Amino acid sequence: MVGRLAIVPPRFGDTVVGGSEAVSRETAYGLAARGWDVEVLTTTALDHYRWGNDLPEGREEIRGLPVQRFRMVHHGGRAGMRAQLEMQDGIVPSLDAQITWMSWRFQVPGLYHHLLRHTDRYDAVIFSPYMFWTTTVCMPAVAEKAVVVPCLHDEVYARLDVVRPVLADPASVWFLSEPEHLLAHRLGPVASRHTITGSGVEVPDGYDPEGFIARHGLVRPFLLYAGRREVDKGWNDLVDMFALAVREQALDMDLVTFGVGAVDPPPEIAGRVIDLGFLPDEERDSAFAAATAYAQPSRMESFSRTVMESWLAGTPVLCVAGSEVVAWHCERSGGGRTFANGHELGEALRWALDEPTAAADMAEAGRRYVLDNCTWPVVLDRMEADLRGWI
């Protein structure tokens, strides 16, 4: 055993969809495989819309990893809701309102008390992401042993006074990209010990794009989007821009998506937007390989795992202008191009259809970038180097 670690995400499980949750999950499995004694401390929630007690409280084992789940308590209240609505409108609420808001969505008192009682059990406690009760309230209880993987976005939540200790006070902070690191410094104090570990993706053993197309009855080339269908992730904008692109360029193309959240396309392209729901890992990988291009419409990214999965599958990336993190990856790799509106998206899609060799060359540049920088062995080396420097 190298050392004892606790990893604290707000949700945990192989079917949980979300960038920070995926980072926590793969970090836990990866460090455990390298000899660390890893325990996951999390909530009983699966759904990040309702934050309900979906699973039993208590201990279980997932793929050989011990997982301790703690029941959530919900108080709600109008004051917390008012603060949430203010933030959705781009307003930073008062400090009193922020404190109320921290516990508005849910609390996990059992997790907090567990950390207080069993601090000596762990050499380090790794929290992610930055904005939930499991981090904002629980991290300060073990700050001297805490690592925070913030998965930080340029948003109102990152500007809250109650969030500053999450970045300033832990023993170490792990950033997933240089733009995220720079954003943290622009926002305020950062712990003296911090590093850019990046994040990793698994390299699939193979792909079955032709089989994927046949299994799902796809008849046109398609643009792919994977993940949460939410306003903050750019889904609504992507659908609207795709509709304009199809109309302007007369594209014989579909928009295929898998993940969670409502799809709700406009009537004019309802038959061109295909929702595949949740896909198992092998089918997910083949979806990336079968796509003509992958769209990343979110400006709220700290790493963008799906961009890396697309490049590994040999598919070029089209990212929305203004996403600092994805633009950083695209510029470093040469694996993608940007679009600011439906007109530019249409031009990019027309290029991908008409210039398949150039599109394949772009994707290959992205694949080389991922293999050099973003595989789990590379990332776990960085994480272990930091841990060994202070625990």
C-alpha positions as CSV (number, residue, x, y, z in Angstrom):
1,M,0.0,0.0,0.0
2,V,1.3,3.4,-1.0
3,G,-1.0,5.5,1.1
4,R,-4.7,5.9,2.2
5,L,-6.9,8.1,0.1
6,A,-10.5,9.2,0.3
7,I,-12.1,10.6,-2.9
8,V,-15.2,12.7,-2.4
9,P,-17.5,13.4,-5.4
10,P,-21.2,14.4,-5.0
11,R,-22.2,11.4,-7.1
12,F,-20.5,8.1,-7.9
13,G,-21.2,5.2,-10.2
14,D,-20.5,3.7,-13.6
15,T,-23.8,5.1,-15.0
16,V,-23.3,8.6,-13.6
17,V,-22.9,11.2,-16.4
18,G,-20.7,14.3,-15.8
19,G,-17.2,15.5,-16.4
20,S,-16.0,16.0,-12.8
21,E,-17.7,12.7,-11.8
22,A,-15.9,10.9,-14.5
23,V,-12.6,12.4,-13.4
24,S,-13.2,11.3,-9.8
25,R,-14.2,7.8,-10.9
26,E,-11.3,7.2,-13.1
27,T,-8.8,8.8,-10.6
28,A,-10.2,6.4,-7.9
29,Y,-9.8,3.3,-10.1
30,G,-6.5,4.4,-11.4
31,L,-4.8,5.1,-8.1
32,A,-6.2,2.0,-6.6
33,A,-4.7,-0.1,-9.4
34,R,-1.3,1.6,-8.6
35,G,-1.4,0.3,-5.0
36,W,-3.1,3.2,-3.2
37,D,-5.7,2.3,-0.6
38,V,-8.7,4.2,-2.0
39,E,-12.1,4.7,-0.5
40,V,-14.9,6.7,-2.1
41,L,-17.1,8.9,0.1
42,T,-20.2,10.1,-1.7
43,T,-24.0,10.7,-1.5
44,T,-26.9,8.5,-2.3
45,A,-27.8,10.6,-5.4
46,L,-27.6,9.5,-9.0
47,D,-29.7,12.3,-10.7
48,H,-28.1,15.8,-10.6
49,Y,-31.4,17.5,-11.4
50,R,-33.4,16.2,-8.4
51,W,-30.5,15.3,-6.0
52,G,-32.8,12.7,-4.4
53,N,-31.8,9.8,-2.2
54,D,-31.8,7.3,-5.0
55,L,-29.6,4.7,-3.5
56,P,-29.3,3.1,0.0
57,E,-27.1,4.7,2.6
58,G,-24.1,2.6,3.6
59,R,-21.2,0.7,2.2
60,E,-20.9,-1.2,-1.1
61,E,-18.2,-2.3,-3.5
62,I,-18.0,-1.2,-7.1
63,R,-15.4,-2.9,-9.3
64,G,-13.5,-3.8,-6.2
65,L,-13.5,-0.3,-4.8
66,P,-15.1,0.4,-1.4
67,V,-17.8,3.1,-1.6
68,Q,-19.5,4.7,1.4
69,R,-22.7,6.5,0.7
70,F,-24.2,9.1,3.0
71,R,-27.9,10.2,2.9
72,M,-28.7,13.8,1.9
73,V,-30.9,16.2,3.9
74,H,-33.0,18.7,2.0
75,H,-34.2,21.9,3.6
76,G,-34.9,24.1,0.5
77,G,-36.4,27.4,1.4
78,R,-37.2,30.6,-0.5
79,A,-34.0,32.4,0.5
80,G,-31.8,29.8,-1.1
81,M,-34.0,29.8,-4.2
82,R,-33.8,33.6,-4.5
83,A,-30.0,33.4,-4.4
84,Q,-30.0,30.7,-7.0
85,L,-32.2,32.7,-9.3
86,E,-30.0,35.8,-8.8
87,M,-26.9,33.8,-9.8
88,Q,-28.7,32.4,-12.9
89,D,-29.2,36.1,-13.9
90,G,-25.5,36.7,-13.5
91,I,-25.7,38.5,-10.1
92,V,-23.4,37.7,-7.2
93,P,-25.7,37.6,-4.1
94,S,-24.9,39.0,-0.6
95,L,-22.6,37.0,1.7
96,D,-25.6,36.0,3.9
97,A,-27.5,34.8,0.8
98,Q,-24.4,32.8,-0.4
99,I,-24.2,31.1,3.0
100,T,-27.9,30.2,2.8
101,W,-27.5,29.0,-0.8
102,M,-24.6,26.6,0.1
103,S,-27.0,24.4,2.0
104,W,-30.0,25.0,-0.2
105,R,-29.7,22.2,-2.7
106,F,-28.7,19.5,-0.2
107,Q,-26.6,18.8,2.9
108,V,-24.8,15.6,3.8
109,P,-24.2,15.8,7.6
110,G,-23.1,12.2,7.8
111,L,-20.2,12.8,5.4
112,Y,-19.1,15.9,7.3
113,H,-19.1,14.0,10.6
114,H,-17.3,11.0,9.1
115,L,-14.5,13.3,7.9
116,L,-14.2,14.9,11.3
117,R,-14.1,11.6,13.2
118,H,-11.8,9.7,10.8
119,T,-9.4,12.4,9.6
120,D,-6.5,10.3,10.8
121,R,-7.6,7.4,8.6
122,Y,-6.5,9.2,5.4
123,D,-3.3,10.5,4.1
124,A,-5.1,12.7,1.6
125,V,-8.8,13.5,0.8
126,I,-9.5,14.5,-2.8
127,F,-12.6,16.6,-3.5
128,S,-14.3,17.5,-6.8
129,P,-15.9,19.7,-8.1
130,Y,-15.6,23.0,-6.4
131,M,-19.2,24.2,-6.0
132,F,-21.2,21.5,-4.1
133,W,-21.8,21.1,-0.4
134,T,-19.6,18.0,-0.4
135,T,-16.6,20.3,-1.2
136,T,-17.5,23.8,0.0
137,V,-18.5,22.6,3.5
138,C,-16.6,19.4,3.9
139,M,-13.2,20.4,2.5
140,P,-12.4,22.9,5.3
141,A,-12.9,20.2,7.9
142,V,-9.8,18.4,6.5
143,A,-8.1,21.3,4.7
144,E,-4.6,20.3,5.8
145,K,-5.0,16.9,4.0
146,A,-7.3,18.1,1.2
147,V,-6.7,18.1,-2.6
148,V,-9.3,20.0,-4.6
149,V,-9.9,19.2,-8.3
150,P,-12.1,22.2,-8.9
151,C,-13.2,21.7,-12.5
152,L,-13.6,25.5,-12.5
153,H,-15.7,27.4,-15.1
154,D,-15.9,31.1,-15.7
155,E,-19.3,31.6,-14.1
156,V,-21.0,33.4,-11.2
157,Y,-20.5,30.4,-8.8
158,A,-16.8,30.8,-9.1
159,R,-17.0,34.4,-7.9
160,L,-18.8,33.6,-4.6
161,D,-17.0,34.5,-1.4
162,V,-17.9,31.2,0.1
163,V,-16.0,29.4,-2.7
164,R,-12.7,31.2,-2.2
165,P,-11.5,28.9,0.6
166,V,-12.0,25.9,-1.7
167,L,-9.2,27.2,-3.9
168,A,-7.1,29.0,-1.3
169,D,-7.0,26.7,1.7
170,P,-6.4,23.0,0.7
171,A,-3.0,21.4,0.8
172,S,-3.0,21.1,-3.0
173,V,-5.1,22.0,-6.0
174,W,-5.1,20.0,-9.3
175,F,-6.2,21.8,-12.4
176,L,-7.2,20.1,-15.6
177,S,-5.9,22.7,-18.1
178,E,-3.8,25.9,-18.2
179,P,-6.8,28.1,-19.0
180,E,-8.6,26.8,-15.8
181,H,-5.4,27.5,-13.8
182,L,-5.2,31.0,-15.1
183,L,-8.9,31.6,-14.4
184,A,-8.4,30.6,-10.8
185,H,-5.6,33.1,-10.3
186,R,-7.8,35.9,-11.9
187,L,-10.6,35.1,-9.5
188,G,-8.6,35.2,-6.3
189,P,-6.1,33.4,-4.0
190,V,-5.0,29.9,-4.9
191,A,-3.2,27.5,-2.5
192,S,0.6,27.8,-2.8
193,R,0.8,24.2,-3.8
194,H,-1.0,23.6,-7.1
195,T,-0.3,21.9,-10.4
196,I,-1.8,21.1,-13.7
197,T,-2.4,17.4,-13.7
198,G,-4.8,17.4,-16.6
199,S,-7.2,14.6,-17.0
200,G,-7.1,11.3,-18.7
201,V,-9.2,9.2,-21.1
202,E,-9.1,5.5,-21.7
203,V,-7.8,4.4,-25.1
204,P,-10.3,1.9,-26.6
205,D,-9.1,-1.4,-28.0
206,G,-11.1,-0.9,-31.1
207,Y,-14.2,0.7,-32.8
208,D,-17.1,-0.5,-34.8
209,P,-18.5,2.5,-36.7
210,E,-20.2,0.5,-39.5
211,G,-21.9,-1.7,-36.9
212,F,-22.9,1.3,-34.9
213,I,-24.6,2.9,-37.9
214,A,-26.4,-0.3,-38.7
215,R,-27.5,-1.0,-35.1
216,H,-29.1,2.4,-34.7
217,G,-30.6,2.6,-38.2
218,L,-28.7,5.8,-39.1
219,V,-29.0,6.8,-42.8
220,R,-27.2,10.1,-43.1
221,P,-23.8,11.4,-42.1
222,F,-24.1,13.0,-38.7
223,L,-22.7,15.6,-36.3
224,L,-22.4,14.1,-32.8
225,Y,-23.0,15.6,-29.4
226,A,-22.5,13.6,-26.1
227,G,-23.2,14.6,-22.5
228,R,-25.7,16.7,-20.7
229,R,-28.4,18.3,-22.8
230,E,-28.6,21.6,-20.8
231,V,-28.6,25.3,-21.5
232,D,-25.3,25.8,-19.6
233,K,-23.7,23.2,-21.8
234,G,-24.7,24.9,-25.0
235,W,-27.2,22.3,-26.1
236,N,-30.0,24.7,-27.0
237,D,-27.7,26.9,-28.9
238,L,-26.3,23.9,-30.8
239,V,-29.7,22.7,-31.9
240,D,-30.7,26.2,-33.1
241,M,-27.3,26.6,-35.0
242,F,-27.6,23.2,-36.5
243,A,-31.1,24.1,-37.8
244,L,-29.7,27.2,-39.5
245,A,-26.7,25.2,-40.8
246,V,-28.9,22.6,-42.4
247,R,-31.1,25.2,-44.0
248,E,-28.3,27.4,-45.4
249,Q,-26.0,24.7,-46.6
250,A,-28.7,22.2,-47.6
251,L,-26.9,19.6,-45.5
252,D,-28.0,16.0,-45.9
253,M,-26.9,15.4,-42.3
254,D,-28.4,14.5,-38.8
255,L,-27.5,15.6,-35.3
256,V,-27.1,12.5,-33.2
257,T,-26.8,12.8,-29.4
258,F,-26.5,10.5,-26.4
259,G,-26.5,11.4,-22.7
260,V,-29.0,12.9,-20.3
261,G,-31.5,15.7,-20.4
262,A,-34.4,16.7,-22.7
263,V,-33.6,17.0,-26.4
264,D,-36.6,19.2,-27.6
265,P,-35.5,20.1,-31.2
266,P,-37.5,22.8,-33.1
267,P,-40.1,21.3,-35.4
268,E,-38.3,22.1,-38.6
269,I,-35.5,19.6,-37.8
270,A,-37.3,17.3,-35.4
271,G,-36.6,14.4,-37.8
272,R,-32.9,15.3,-38.0
273,V,-32.1,15.1,-34.3
274,I,-31.7,11.6,-33.0
275,D,-31.5,10.8,-29.3
276,L,-29.8,7.5,-28.4
277,G,-30.2,7.9,-24.6
278,F,-27.5,6.3,-22.5
279,L,-24.9,4.2,-24.3
280,P,-22.5,1.6,-22.9
281,D,-18.8,2.3,-23.2
282,E,-18.1,0.3,-26.4
283,E,-21.2,1.7,-28.1
284,R,-20.1,5.2,-27.0
285,D,-16.7,4.8,-28.5
286,S,-18.1,3.6,-31.8
287,A,-20.5,6.6,-31.9
288,F,-17.4,8.9,-31.9
289,A,-15.8,6.8,-34.7
290,A,-18.9,6.8,-36.8
291,A,-19.5,10.6,-36.7
292,T,-18.5,13.0,-39.4
293,A,-17.6,15.6,-36.7
294,Y,-18.1,16.1,-33.0
295,A,-19.6,19.3,-31.7
296,Q,-18.6,20.9,-28.4
297,P,-21.0,23.8,-27.9
298,S,-20.1,24.4,-24.2
299,R,-18.1,27.4,-23.0
300,M,-18.2,26.0,-19.5
301,E,-15.4,23.4,-19.7
302,S,-12.3,22.8,-17.6
303,F,-11.1,19.8,-19.7
304,S,-13.7,18.4,-22.1
305,R,-13.3,14.6,-22.0
306,T,-15.6,14.1,-25.0
307,V,-13.3,16.2,-27.2
308,M,-10.5,13.8,-26.4
309,E,-12.7,10.7,-27.0
310,S,-13.6,12.1,-30.4
311,W,-10.0,12.7,-31.4
312,L,-9.0,9.2,-30.3
313,A,-11.8,7.8,-32.5
314,G,-10.4,9.7,-35.5
315,T,-13.1,12.4,-35.7
316,P,-12.4,16.1,-35.9
317,V,-13.8,18.5,-33.3
318,L,-15.9,21.7,-33.9
319,C,-16.0,23.9,-30.8
320,V,-17.9,27.0,-30.0
321,A,-16.0,30.3,-30.1
322,G,-15.3,31.6,-26.6
323,S,-14.5,28.3,-25.0
324,E,-11.0,29.0,-23.7
325,V,-10.2,25.5,-22.6
326,V,-11.4,23.7,-25.8
327,A,-9.7,26.4,-28.0
328,W,-6.5,25.8,-26.0
329,H,-6.6,22.1,-26.8
330,C,-7.5,22.8,-30.5
331,E,-4.7,25.3,-30.9
332,R,-2.1,23.0,-29.2
333,S,-3.2,20.0,-31.2
334,G,-4.4,21.3,-34.5
335,G,-7.3,18.9,-34.1
336,G,-10.3,21.2,-34.4
337,R,-11.9,24.4,-35.6
338,T,-14.3,26.9,-34.1
339,F,-17.7,28.2,-34.9
340,A,-19.5,31.3,-33.5
341,N,-23.0,30.9,-35.1
342,G,-25.1,28.7,-37.3
343,H,-23.6,30.1,-40.5
344,E,-20.0,29.2,-39.4
345,L,-21.2,25.8,-38.2
346,G,-22.7,25.1,-41.6
347,E,-19.5,26.1,-43.3
348,A,-17.5,23.8,-41.0
349,L,-19.9,20.9,-41.6
350,R,-19.8,21.4,-45.4
351,W,-16.0,21.3,-45.2
352,A,-16.1,18.1,-43.2
353,L,-18.4,16.5,-45.7
354,D,-16.6,17.7,-48.8
355,E,-12.9,17.4,-47.6
356,P,-12.8,14.1,-45.8
357,T,-9.0,13.7,-46.2
358,A,-8.4,17.1,-44.6
359,A,-10.9,16.3,-41.8
360,A,-9.1,13.0,-41.2
361,D,-5.7,14.7,-41.0
362,M,-7.1,17.2,-38.4
363,A,-8.5,14.3,-36.3
364,E,-5.2,12.5,-36.5
365,A,-3.4,15.6,-35.1
366,G,-5.9,15.5,-32.2
367,R,-5.3,11.8,-31.6
368,R,-1.5,12.3,-31.4
369,Y,-2.1,15.1,-28.9
370,V,-4.3,12.9,-26.7
371,L,-1.9,10.0,-26.7
372,D,1.0,12.3,-25.7
373,N,-0.8,14.3,-23.0
374,C,-4.1,12.9,-21.9
375,T,-3.9,9.2,-21.2
376,W,-4.4,8.0,-17.7
377,P,-0.9,6.6,-17.2
378,V,0.5,10.1,-17.9
379,V,-2.1,11.9,-15.7
380,L,-1.7,9.5,-12.8
381,D,2.0,10.0,-12.9
382,R,1.4,13.7,-12.3
383,M,-1.1,13.1,-9.5
384,E,1.2,10.7,-7.7
385,A,4.2,13.0,-8.0
386,D,2.2,15.7,-6.3
387,L,0.9,13.4,-3.5
388,R,4.4,12.1,-2.8
389,G,5.6,15.6,-2.5
390,W,3.7,16.4,0.7
391,I,1.9,13.5,2.3
